[in-house]
Amino acid sequence: MIKNKSTPSVPPTSTFNIQYSIFNIRFATLLPLFLFLFSNGHTQEVLSLPQALRLGLKNNYSIILQQNDAQIAKNNNTPGNAGFLPSIDLTASQNNIISTTHQEQFSGTVKDVTNGKSNSLNTGAQLNWTLFDGLNMFVNRKMLGVLEDLGQNGTRIVVEGTVSDISLTYYGIIQMKKLVRVAQDAVDLSMQRKRIAAAKVSLGAGSQLMLLQSTVDLNADSTRLIRQMVILAGTRADLNQLLCRDPSMPFDIYDSIQLSVPKPYDTLLAVAMRQNSMLTAARLNQDLTRLGVRQAQSDRYPQINFNAGYSYGTLNSQSGFLKYNQSYGPSYGLSLSYNLFNGFNVNRAVKNAKILMNSGEIQVEDAWLSLRTNLYKIHEEFLANLEIVRLQLANVDVARENVTIAFEKYKLGSINDIELREIQQKQIDAEYQLISSQFEAKKAEVELDRLTGELLRRMTGDR
């Protein structure tokens, strides 16, 4: 039977070739678009880590708020606020009175005044100065100094936290960029594999199953690539937020992670004991509790005040016994007050202050133990990740070589799709593990620097 020439049949091989060509066109068109969108264009600011840190330390809202609190604590640390200086008050009053009076004196004199006016003026300056308050003013001054130190240390804690967040987010972008490259390489290999499968089908040497399987694998790799680019874009937005910039602001970064040489645990512990911010805060709070005991004990002593002043007053009156009166002159004196009994409240306050002092000592011990524990764990984690990085570097080299060899064998038909995909997946896993271990090692290194108080110094010179 002769077929109608106007409706020729299309062989299955041609159908796959057409679908394959359409897919290549679509993917080749969409991929550059994705790369453009998630890399924010081509002409971008190259942001180094020190530059990012400077922007973050200048603009970060949490740091600005903490610096305001620290400035308030510094402003409060004055002799006057501690109670060393006197207080001087100036007063003035002027009164006018209109009154109708009827006065009868013992001498028989009667005096009636209708709408009589009188006015008085009184002015004065008064000085009050506490000379002795059980040494409480000295304790107050020391407490204000400790609070100022706490404010500065609090700023350092916030700054260290911000530096840590910016650094880890920066290194997270490096990690995501590397993962995107790995995913892109997987897509490239899968596209080559699909071209080979399609060519074999068109020549009659391959199977449609091979082409379908290569398409599924290519779609899976492409999906992974797109998801990695989305994560990369989100991480970029996170860094912009930490720098108080618009989340869509474009920038690029240096994509290398440099790991430092590990130091012995005992050396790090000795440095952390001197410089750790959280331990310093616990010690300062302990100093406050000790001063609190002395402050409570000061109520057991008398208080001596010195006062001096100068007053001036005049009186003009159309009624009463005095027509005009004027007085002025200085005044001075000492006052002593001493509480003999107040329901044992002083004893109660001293006991409570000593309990708080004991709590402060326990908090220092707890902070010290927590520091040692965290430092030990992070140090071990850092060493382990450095070893993993060393192993994975060698593993990645082997995996890449395996893929190169396997792909050549696949071209010759020595191995099938499943075997090639398995070898390719091992390379992807090795690349992911290397990138992950590099990031985890850097994350541990940053945390070690934070725990030892070396983070700010180290980050200013780290690219």
C-alpha positions, 0 to 999 in steps of 0.5 A: 500500500502506497502512503500519501506523500502529502502526509509523510510519517516522522520517524521516532528518531526525528521526533527525539532530535526535534525535542532535543533541539528545542530543549537545547534552544530553551535551556541555552536561552534561559541559563544566561538569563538565570545567571544574569539575574542571580549574579546581578549583572556583569559590572559589579563592585568587587567587595573584599571582606575588610570593606564589608566589615568597615561598612557593617561596623559603620552602618549596622543598627545594633552597633549604633544602638549599643554605642548609644548605651555605652555613651550614656554609661560614659556620660553618667560616670562623673563626680557629680553623679557619684555624689562628690560635688555640692548642689546649689539652688537659687530661689526668688519669690515676689508676692503682692497682697491687697487687703482691707483691715480693721485693727484695734490696739491696746492703747485704744487706737483704731486703724482702718485700711481699705484696699491696703497694698503690701508686697514682699520680695525674697531671694536667696542662694543655698548650697548643700554638700554631703561631706561624709555618707559612709564612703558611699560616694566613693563606691558610687564612683567605682560602680559608675566606672564599672558600668562604663566598662560594661558599656564598652565591653557590651559594644565590643560583644555586639561588634564581634557578633556583627563581624562574625555574622558578616564574615560567615555570610561573606564566606557563605557566598563563596561557598554558594558560588562554588556550589553553583560552579559544581552544579554548572559543571554537572549540567555541562556534562549532562548536556554533552551526555544527552548530545551523545545519546541523541546522536547515537539514536539518530544513527541507530546505535543507541536506544530511546531509553538512554536519551530519556534517562539523559534528559531526566538527569539533565533536568535534575542537574538543571534544577539543582543549579537553579536552586543553588543560584536562588540560595546564592541570591538570598545569601547576597541579600543577607549580606546586604542587610547586615551592611544596611544596604538595599537587598538587591544592591549588586556586588561580587566578592573574592571567591577564595577561603584561606585557612590559618594554621591551627594553634595549640588548645592551651595557647588559645585558652590562655589568650581567651582567659585574658580577652574573651568578651563574655568572660570579661562581662561576667568579671565586671558584673562580679565587681558590681556585686562586690561594690554592692556589698560596700554600698549596702554597708555604708548605711550603717554610718552617719551622714554629715552635710554642710550647708551655706546660703545667702538671703535677701528680703524686703517687705512694704505694707500699708497695714499691719505693724511694719511699714517697711522691713529689709533683711539680708545676709549669709547663713551656714552650718553643719548637720548630722544624721544617724539612723539608730534603728530601721527594722534591721533593713540595713542587715537585710540589705547587706545579706542580700548583697552578699548573696548577689556577690556569691551569685556573681562569683558563680556566674564567673565560674560558669562563664569560664567553664562554658568558655573552656568547653566551647573553645575545646569543642570548636578547636577539635572541630577546626582540626577535624575539618582541616583534615577533612579538607586535606582528604577531600582535596585528594578525593576531588582530584581522583573523582574528576579524573574518574569522570574524565576517563568514564566519559571517554569510555561512555563515548566508546560505549564501554560503560552505560548511562547508569555507570556514568551517572554513578561516577558523575554523582560521586564527583558531585558529592566529593565537590560538595563535601570539599566545599562544605568542609572548607566552609565549616573549617572557616566557620570554626576558625572565625568562632575560635577568633571570637572566643579568644578575642582575636576576631577584630584584629584578625578580620582587618587583615583577612581578605 
